[in-house]
Amino acid sequence: MANSLVKALPMLLSMMISQLIYLKIDNKYNVTNKVSSRLSIRQELKAFFCICCVMISILIIGVIGIYVININNTLYGVISGTLTGIGISISVKLSKKQTL
């Protein structure tokens, strides 16, 4: 049990840090509004589209890590956590915009 938590800690920590950093950057530069204006899909699907793009990116990085270069598990966890944190932050902001 503790071993699993230690293995997941870099991913969770990077996810939390990336969410905090993204929210601060988004408050200053309105990145989510710029992303939302460039996506030409319905408003209710924008959050889903962002999460799908993040998951496809993580899958591509994983495939590259298996077949092209050898990526350490900890580094892959940090990269995945960072992408997931940013994707979750964008999708939460986009879904809040939809309900307003």
Residue pairs with C-beta under 8 A, 6 or more apart in sequence:
7 73
7 77
8 77
10 74
10 77
10 78
10 81
11 77
11 78
11 80
11 81
11 84
12 81
13 81
14 77
14 78
14 79
14 81
14 82
14 85
15 81
15 82
15 84
15 85
15 88
16 85
17 82
17 85
18 81
18 82
18 83
18 85
18 86
18 89
19 85
19 86
19 88
19 89
22 31
22 85
22 86
22 89
22 90
23 89
25 31
26 32
26 89
26 93
31 90
32 89
32 90
32 93
32 94
32 97
35 50
35 90
35 94
36 43
36 46
36 94
36 97
39 46
39 49
41 49
43 94
43 97
43 98
44 98
46 94
46 98
47 90
47 91
47 92
47 94
47 95
47 98
48 91
50 87
50 90
50 91
50 94
51 87
51 88
51 91
53 87
54 83
54 84
54 86
54 87
55 87
57 83
58 79
58 80
58 83
58 84
61 71
61 76
61 79
61 80
61 83
62 76
64 71
65 71
65 76
71 79
